[in-house]
Amino acid sequence: MDIKKIAKILPKLTSNELNQISSKGLNNFFYLHRISAGEVFIPKPECIYFIEDGDIKVSIFLENNMEFNMTFSQGDSLGRF
């Protein structure tokens, strides 16, 4: 996996926006101010991504050393986020 580019700020990312980013092919790193994973809201984690075999692999690192990993495939329904 190769890291591509660095960071932009996105104030919020909705399921629809995640779907648009996935379908267009993500091409920058970004910080997320909020991700809804179930009912868990995560303020300003560091978020990096890799492109591997056409999938977008996202790792979100929190200050308490917790890590969330997600994989977005082309055309995925991202409603679960």
MOPAC internal coordinates of N, CA, C and O (Angstrom, degrees):
PM7 1SCF
backbone

  N    0.0000 0     0.00 0     0.00 0    0    0    0
  C    1.4508 1     0.00 0     0.00 0    1    0    0
  C    1.5196 1   109.54 1     0.00 0    2    1    0
  O    1.2310 1   120.56 1   -48.79 1    3    2    1
  N    1.3184 1   116.53 1   131.21 1    3    2    1
  C    1.4583 1   121.01 1   177.46 1    5    3    2
  C    1.5189 1   110.45 1  -110.44 1    6    5    3
  O    1.2310 1   120.79 1   -47.84 1    7    6    5
  N    1.3174 1   116.09 1   132.16 1    7    6    5
  C    1.4574 1   120.38 1   174.43 1    9    7    6
  C    1.5161 1   107.56 1   -73.88 1   10    9    7
  O    1.2310 1   119.68 1   -43.26 1   11   10    9
  N    1.3342 1   118.21 1   136.74 1   11   10    9
  C    1.4691 1   120.84 1  -175.15 1   13   11   10
  C    1.5282 1   113.75 1   -95.25 1   14   13   11
  O    1.2310 1   118.69 1    98.12 1   15   14   13
  N    1.3094 1   120.10 1   -81.88 1   15   14   13
  C    1.4685 1   122.04 1  -172.92 1   17   15   14
  C    1.5117 1   112.26 1  -127.84 1   18   17   15
  O    1.2310 1   119.54 1    -3.68 1   19   18   17
  N    1.3353 1   118.48 1   176.32 1   19   18   17
  C    1.4762 1   118.72 1   178.86 1   21   19   18
  C    1.5064 1   115.57 1  -110.85 1   22   21   19
  O    1.2310 1   121.71 1    -1.42 1   23   22   21
  N    1.2061 1   114.34 1   178.58 1   23   22   21
  C    1.4518 1   136.74 1  -147.68 1   25   23   22
  C    1.5065 1   121.51 1   -65.76 1   26   25   23
  O    1.2310 1   123.08 1   -42.43 1   27   26   25
  N    1.3114 1   111.70 1   137.57 1   27   26   25
  C    1.4623 1   120.83 1   172.08 1   29   27   26
  C    1.5184 1   106.86 1  -124.13 1   30   29   27
  O    1.2310 1   120.86 1   -17.07 1   31   30   29
  N    1.2926 1   115.95 1   162.93 1   31   30   29
  C    1.4626 1   119.96 1   178.10 1   33   31   30
  C    1.5278 1   109.12 1  -104.06 1   34   33   31
  O    1.2310 1   121.33 1   -51.04 1   35   34   33
  N    1.3110 1   115.06 1   128.96 1   35   34   33
  C    1.4703 1   120.48 1   172.37 1   37   35   34
  C    1.5241 1   107.08 1  -120.33 1   38   37   35
  O    1.2310 1   119.59 1   -59.90 1   39   38   37
  N    1.3280 1   118.39 1   120.10 1   39   38   37
  C    1.4667 1   119.24 1  -174.66 1   41   39   38
  C    1.5229 1   113.30 1   -63.58 1   42   41   39
  O    1.2310 1   120.01 1   138.19 1   43   42   41
  N    1.3217 1   117.59 1   -41.81 1   43   42   41
  C    1.4652 1   121.33 1   177.87 1   45   43   42
  C    1.5190 1   107.59 1  -147.86 1   46   45   43
  O    1.2310 1   120.93 1   -28.04 1   47   46   45
  N    1.2944 1   115.83 1   151.96 1   47   46   45
  C    1.4526 1   119.97 1   176.86 1   49   47   46
  C    1.5196 1   108.42 1  -130.94 1   50   49   47
  O    1.2310 1   120.47 1   -67.15 1   51   50   49
  N    1.3224 1   116.71 1   112.85 1   51   50   49
  C    1.4626 1   120.78 1   178.99 1   53   51   50
  C    1.5269 1   109.55 1   -87.89 1   54   53   51
  O    1.2310 1   120.77 1   -10.51 1   55   54   53
  N    1.3115 1   116.14 1   169.49 1   55   54   53
  C    1.4695 1   120.03 1   176.79 1   57   55   54
  C    1.5205 1   110.98 1   -57.36 1   58   57   55
  O    1.2310 1   120.71 1   138.77 1   59   58   57
  N    1.3315 1   116.26 1   -41.23 1   59   58   57
  C    1.4534 1   120.85 1   179.77 1   61   59   58
  C    1.5316 1   110.99 1   -63.18 1   62   61   59
  O    1.2310 1   120.40 1   137.62 1   63   62   61
  N    1.3314 1   116.85 1   -42.38 1   63   62   61
  C    1.4655 1   120.07 1   178.57 1   65   63   62
  C    1.5268 1   111.25 1   -66.20 1   66   65   63
  O    1.2310 1   120.25 1   139.62 1   67   66   65
  N    1.3333 1   117.13 1   -40.38 1   67   66   65
  C    1.4635 1   119.99 1   175.42 1   69   67   66
  C    1.5233 1   110.69 1   -58.87 1   70   69   67
  O    1.2310 1   120.72 1   137.86 1   71   70   69
  N    1.3303 1   116.22 1   -42.14 1   71   70   69
  C    1.4481 1   120.94 1   179.55 1   73   71   70
  C    1.5266 1   110.95 1   -63.87 1   74   73   71
  O    1.2310 1   120.20 1   138.21 1   75   74   73
  N    1.3385 1   117.21 1   -41.79 1   75   74   73
  C    1.4605 1   120.55 1   178.20 1   77   75   74
  C    1.5283 1   111.06 1   -64.43 1   78   77   75
  O    1.2310 1   120.72 1   137.02 1   79   78   77
  N    1.3306 1   116.24 1   -42.98 1   79   78   77
  C    1.4662 1   119.80 1   178.65 1   81   79   78
  C    1.5259 1   110.31 1   -62.42 1   82   81   79
  O    1.2310 1   120.50 1   135.59 1   83   82   81
  N    1.3358 1   116.65 1   -44.41 1   83   82   81
  C    1.4542 1   120.74 1   179.76 1   85   83   82
  C    1.5261 1   111.45 1   -61.99 1   86   85   83
  O    1.2310 1   120.71 1   136.76 1   87   86   85
  N    1.3351 1   116.24 1   -43.24 1   87   86   85
  C    1.4598 1   118.98 1  -176.54 1   89   87   86
  C    1.5283 1   111.90 1   -72.36 1   90   89   87
  O    1.2310 1   120.06 1   153.95 1   91   90   89
  N    1.3224 1   117.49 1   -26.05 1   91   90   89
  C    1.4652 1   120.13 1   179.02 1   93   91   90
  C    1.5208 1   112.40 1   -88.39 1   94   93   91
  O    1.2310 1   120.30 1   167.08 1   95   94   93
  N    1.3455 1   117.03 1   -12.92 1   95   94   93
  C    1.4498 1   120.46 1  -176.92 1   97   95   94
  C    1.5235 1   110.24 1    85.05 1   98   97   95
  O    1.2310 1   120.57 1   -75.92 1   99   98   97
  N    1.3106 1   116.51 1   104.08 1   99   98   97
  C    1.4596 1   121.89 1  -177.52 1  101   99   98
  C    1.5206 1   109.42 1   -65.71 1  102  101   99
  O    1.2310 1   120.04 1   -45.55 1  103  102  101
  N    1.3423 1   117.52 1   134.45 1  103  102  101
  C    1.4667 1   118.72 1  -178.41 1  105  103  102
  C    1.5183 1   114.21 1  -134.50 1  106  105  103
  O    1.2310 1   119.68 1  -160.86 1  107  106  105
  N    1.3271 1   118.22 1    19.14 1  107  106  105
  C    1.4649 1   120.19 1   168.23 1  109  107  106
  C    1.5242 1   110.74 1  -142.35 1  110  109  107
  O    1.2310 1   121.59 1   -19.19 1  111  110  109
  N    1.3115 1   114.56 1   160.81 1  111  110  109
  C    1.4553 1   119.51 1   165.52 1  113  111  110
  C    1.5105 1   107.34 1   -70.42 1  114  113  111
  O    1.2310 1   120.19 1   -19.68 1  115  114  113
  N    1.3050 1   117.24 1   160.32 1  115  114  113
  C    1.4544 1   118.45 1   172.78 1  117  115  114
  C    1.5198 1   110.64 1  -154.63 1  118  117  115
  O    1.2310 1   121.70 1   -23.60 1  119  118  117
  N    1.3134 1   114.35 1   156.40 1  119  118  117
  C    1.4525 1   121.36 1   168.57 1  121  119  118
  C    1.5187 1   107.74 1   -99.02 1  122  121  119
  O    1.2310 1   120.58 1   -40.04 1  123  122  121
  N    1.3115 1   116.50 1   139.96 1  123  122  121
  C    1.4578 1   120.33 1   177.01 1  125  123  122
  C    1.5230 1   108.55 1  -109.71 1  126  125  123
  O    1.2310 1   120.59 1   -50.30 1  127  126  125
  N    1.3086 1   116.48 1   129.70 1  127  126  125
  C    1.4574 1   119.69 1   175.26 1  129  127  126
  C    1.5158 1   111.42 1   -79.72 1  130  129  127
  O    1.2310 1   120.74 1   151.88 1  131  130  129
  N    1.3350 1   116.20 1   -28.12 1  131  130  129
  C    1.4600 1   118.66 1  -179.06 1  133  131  130
  C    1.5186 1   109.27 1  -151.60 1  134  133  131
  O    1.2310 1   121.00 1   -47.39 1  135  134  133
  N    1.3136 1   115.69 1   132.61 1  135  134  133
  C    1.4630 1   120.49 1   167.32 1  137  135  134
  C    1.5210 1   106.29 1  -129.76 1  138  137  135
  O    1.2310 1   120.20 1   -47.17 1  139  138  137
  N    1.2888 1   117.22 1   132.83 1  139  138  137
  C    1.4541 1   120.76 1   175.53 1  141  139  138
  C    1.5256 1   107.39 1   -97.75 1  142  141  139
  O    1.2310 1   120.97 1   -68.67 1  143  142  141
  N    1.3142 1   115.75 1   111.33 1  143  142  141
  C    1.4663 1   120.90 1   176.90 1  145  143  142
  C    1.5283 1   105.22 1  -116.07 1  146  145  143
  O    1.2310 1   120.44 1   -82.62 1  147  146  145
  N    1.3031 1   116.77 1    97.38 1  147  146  145
  C    1.4550 1   120.07 1  -166.80 1  149  147  146
  C    1.5241 1   106.97 1    68.12 1  150  149  147
  O    1.2310 1   120.40 1    56.96 1  151  150  149
  N    1.3294 1   116.85 1  -123.04 1  151  150  149
  C    1.4575 1   120.71 1   176.72 1  153  151  150
  C    1.5322 1   111.24 1  -104.99 1  154  153  151
  O    1.2310 1   119.73 1  -168.49 1  155  154  153
  N    1.3140 1   118.13 1    11.51 1  155  154  153
  C    1.4637 1   121.43 1  -176.71 1  157  155  154
  C    1.5249 1   109.34 1   -89.83 1  158  157  155
  O    1.2310 1   120.42 1   -56.95 1  159  158  157
  N    1.3263 1   116.80 1   123.05 1  159  158  157
  C    1.4570 1   120.60 1   177.00 1  161  159  158
  C    1.5158 1   109.25 1  -108.94 1  162  161  159
  O    1.2310 1   120.78 1   -49.60 1  163  162  161
  N    1.3112 1   116.11 1   130.40 1  163  162  161
  C    1.4577 1   122.33 1  -171.24 1  165  163  162
  C    1.5207 1   108.54 1  -114.67 1  166  165  163
  O    1.2310 1   118.97 1   -68.57 1  167  166  165
  N    1.3329 1   119.56 1   111.43 1  167  166  165
  C    1.4629 1   119.56 1  -179.04 1  169  167  166
  C    1.5289 1   113.15 1   -81.86 1  170  169  167
  O    1.2310 1   120.60 1   -52.98 1  171  170  169
  N    1.3022 1   116.45 1   127.02 1  171  170  169
  C    1.4675 1   125.03 1   170.78 1  173  171  170
  C    1.5340 1   115.42 1    44.35 1  174  173  171
  O    1.2310 1   118.95 1  -127.58 1  175  174  173
  N    1.3154 1   119.61 1    52.42 1  175  174  173
  C    1.4618 1   118.86 1   173.83 1  177  175  174
  C    1.5218 1   110.76 1   -76.90 1  178  177  175
  O    1.2310 1   120.15 1   -18.37 1  179  178  177
  N    1.3236 1   117.32 1   161.63 1  179  178  177
  C    1.4586 1   120.28 1   170.88 1  181  179  178
  C    1.5167 1   107.40 1   -82.96 1  182  181  179
  O    1.2310 1   120.77 1   -48.39 1  183  182  181
  N    1.3080 1   116.14 1   131.61 1  183  182  181
  C    1.4551 1   121.07 1  -174.86 1  185  183  182
  C    1.5204 1   109.37 1  -128.53 1  186  185  183
  O    1.2310 1   120.08 1   -56.25 1  187  186  185
  N    1.3215 1   117.46 1   123.75 1  187  186  185
  C    1.4581 1   121.23 1   175.90 1  189  187  186
  C    1.5203 1   108.62 1  -123.92 1  190  189  187
  O    1.2310 1   121.02 1   -22.58 1  191  190  189
  N    1.3116 1   115.66 1   157.42 1  191  190  189
  C    1.4531 1   117.36 1   179.24 1  193  191  190
  C    1.5250 1   109.78 1  -137.04 1  194  193  191
  O    1.2310 1   121.65 1   -20.51 1  195  194  193
  N    1.3182 1   114.45 1   159.49 1  195  194  193
  C    1.4487 1   123.10 1   174.09 1  197  195  194
  C    1.5212 1   108.00 1  -130.12 1  198  197  195
  O    1.2310 1   120.69 1   -28.45 1  199  198  197
  N    1.3237 1   116.28 1   151.55 1  199  198  197
  C    1.4626 1   120.39 1   170.48 1  201  199  198
  C    1.5328 1   106.04 1  -104.30 1  202  201  199
  O    1.2310 1   120.65 1   -55.00 1  203  202  201
  N    1.3189 1   116.37 1   125.00 1  203  202  201
  C    1.4666 1   119.87 1   179.38 1  205  203  202
  C    1.5183 1   108.59 1  -141.46 1  206  205  203
  O    1.2310 1   120.20 1   -57.86 1  207  206  205
  N    1.3145 1   117.21 1   122.14 1  207  206  205
  C    1.4649 1   122.57 1  -179.98 1  209  207  206
  C    1.5262 1   112.33 1    52.40 1  210  209  207
  O    1.2310 1   120.58 1  -143.31 1  211  210  209
  N    1.3396 1   116.50 1    36.69 1  211  210  209
  C    1.4522 1   120.55 1   178.04 1  213  211  210
  C    1.5197 1   115.02 1    81.13 1  214  213  211
  O    1.2310 1   120.21 1   175.00 1  215  214  213
  N    1.3436 1   117.21 1    -5.00 1  215  214  213
  C    1.4572 1   121.17 1   177.24 1  217  215  214
  C    1.5225 1   109.51 1   -96.25 1  218  217  215
  O    1.2310 1   120.72 1   -28.87 1  219  218  217
  N    1.3260 1   116.24 1   151.13 1  219  218  217
  C    1.4552 1   121.40 1   174.80 1  221  219  218
  C    1.5209 1   107.19 1   -99.26 1  222  221  219
  O    1.2310 1   120.42 1   -62.28 1  223  222  221
  N    1.3133 1   116.80 1   117.72 1  223  222  221
  C    1.4636 1   121.42 1   179.77 1  225  223  222
  C    1.5226 1   107.93 1  -106.97 1  226  225  223
  O    1.2310 1   120.98 1   -59.02 1  227  226  225
  N    1.3380 1   115.73 1   120.98 1  227  226  225
  C    1.4531 1   121.45 1  -174.40 1  229  227  226
  C    1.5208 1   109.06 1  -113.16 1  230  229  227
  O    1.2310 1   120.70 1   -46.86 1  231  230  229
  N    1.3296 1   116.27 1   133.14 1  231  230  229
  C    1.4608 1   121.79 1   172.83 1  233  231  230
  C    1.5200 1   108.59 1  -119.97 1  234  233  231
  O    1.2310 1   120.68 1   -49.65 1  235  234  233
  N    1.3208 1   116.30 1   130.35 1  235  234  233
  C    1.4514 1   122.06 1   179.64 1  237  235  234
  C    1.5257 1   107.42 1  -115.87 1  238  237  235
  O    1.2310 1   120.75 1   -59.13 1  239  238  237
  N    1.3224 1   116.17 1   120.87 1  239  238  237
  C    1.4543 1   121.57 1  -176.47 1  241  239  238
  C    1.5227 1   109.50 1  -107.82 1  242  241  239
  O    1.2310 1   120.46 1   -56.12 1  243  242  241
  N    1.3315 1   116.73 1   123.88 1  243  242  241
  C    1.4545 1   121.92 1  -178.79 1  245  243  242
  C    1.5321 1   109.74 1   -99.47 1  246  245  243
  O    1.2310 1   121.20 1   -17.10 1  247  246  245
  N    1.3303 1   115.31 1   162.90 1  247  246  245
  C    1.4630 1   119.81 1  -176.85 1  249  247  246
  C    1.5181 1   112.75 1   -62.76 1  250  249  247
  O    1.2310 1   119.50 1   151.93 1  251  250  249
  N    1.3284 1   118.55 1   -28.07 1  251  250  249
  C    1.4653 1   120.82 1  -178.39 1  253  251  250
  C    1.5275 1   112.55 1   -88.87 1  254  253  251
  O    1.2310 1   120.68 1  -156.05 1  255  254  253
  N    1.3459 1   116.30 1    23.95 1  255  254  253
  C    1.4679 1   123.91 1   178.19 1  257  255  254
  C    1.5186 1   114.69 1    67.64 1  258  257  255
  O    1.2310 1   120.27 1  -168.27 1  259  258  257
  N    1.3342 1   117.10 1    11.73 1  259  258  257
  C    1.4566 1   119.18 1   172.75 1  261  259  258
  C    1.5198 1   108.78 1   -79.38 1  262  261  259
  O    1.2310 1   120.78 1   -26.98 1  263  262  261
  N    1.3066 1   116.11 1   153.02 1  263  262  261
  C    1.4607 1   121.12 1  -179.32 1  265  263  262
  C    1.5269 1   109.01 1  -137.33 1  266  265  263
  O    1.2310 1   120.80 1   -44.98 1  267  266  265
  N    1.3390 1   116.07 1   135.02 1  267  266  265
  C    1.4589 1   122.07 1   173.67 1  269  267  266
  C    1.5197 1   107.59 1  -113.65 1  270  269  267
  O    1.2310 1   120.15 1   -44.97 1  271  270  269
  N    1.3108 1   117.33 1   135.03 1  271  270  269
  C    1.4588 1   121.31 1   177.26 1  273  271  270
  C    1.5183 1   109.39 1  -121.60 1  274  273  271
  O    1.2310 1   121.28 1   -43.25 1  275  274  273
  N    1.3378 1   115.16 1   136.75 1  275  274  273
  C    1.4649 1   121.18 1   178.82 1  277  275  274
  C    1.5199 1   107.94 1  -136.06 1  278  277  275
  O    1.2310 1   120.39 1   -31.03 1  279  278  277
  N    1.3260 1   116.86 1   148.97 1  279  278  277
  C    1.4566 1   121.90 1   173.61 1  281  279  278
  C    1.5131 1   108.79 1  -123.55 1  282  281  279
  O    1.2310 1   120.75 1   -53.09 1  283  282  281
  N    1.3350 1   116.17 1   126.91 1  283  282  281
  C    1.4505 1   121.96 1   176.46 1  285  283  282
  C    1.5193 1   108.33 1  -110.25 1  286  285  283
  O    1.2310 1   120.57 1   -56.83 1  287  286  285
  N    1.3169 1   116.52 1   123.17 1  287  286  285
  C    1.4570 1   120.94 1   175.28 1  289  287  286
  C    1.5205 1   108.81 1  -100.38 1  290  289  287
  O    1.2310 1   120.82 1   -26.27 1  291  290  289
  N    1.3211 1   116.04 1   153.73 1  291  290  289
  C    1.4612 1   120.42 1   178.21 1  293  291  290
  C    1.5229 1   109.49 1   -52.37 1  294  293  291
  O    1.2310 1   120.42 1   -53.63 1  295  294  293
  N    1.3489 1   116.80 1   126.37 1  295  294  293
  C    1.4577 1   120.25 1   177.21 1  297  295  294
  C    1.5141 1   115.38 1    82.82 1  298  297  295
  O    1.2310 1   119.71 1  -177.42 1  299  298  297
  N    1.3355 1   118.15 1     2.58 1  299  298  297
  C    1.4664 1   120.84 1   177.14 1  301  299  298
  C    1.5177 1   111.39 1   -59.21 1  302  301  299
  O    1.2310 1   120.80 1   -34.78 1  303  302  301
  N    1.3060 1   116.07 1   145.22 1  303  302  301
  C    1.4584 1   120.06 1   166.56 1  305  303  302
  C    1.5217 1   107.36 1   -85.93 1  306  305  303
  O    1.2310 1   120.68 1   -58.11 1  307  306  305
  N    1.3384 1   116.31 1   121.89 1  307  306  305
  C    1.4552 1   119.63 1  -174.68 1  309  307  306
  C    1.5214 1   111.79 1  -104.08 1  310  309  307
  O    1.2310 1   120.12 1  -158.00 1  311  310  309
  N    1.3232 1   117.38 1    22.00 1  311  310  309
  C    1.4514 1   121.52 1  -178.41 1  313  311  310
  C    1.5238 1   113.17 1   -59.51 1  314  313  311
  O    1.2310 1   120.04 1   155.17 1  315  314  313
  N    1.3246 1   117.54 1   -24.83 1  315  314  313
  C    1.4628 1   119.71 1  -179.31 1  317  315  314
  C    1.5132 1   112.08 1   -66.35 1  318  317  315
  O    1.2310 1   120.09 1   165.18 1  319  318  317
  N    1.3513 1   117.43 1   -14.82 1  319  318  317
  C    1.4621 1   120.50 1   176.40 1  321  319  318
  C    1.5059 1   109.90 1   -99.13 1  322  321  319
  O    1.2310 1   120.10 1   180.00 1  323  322  321

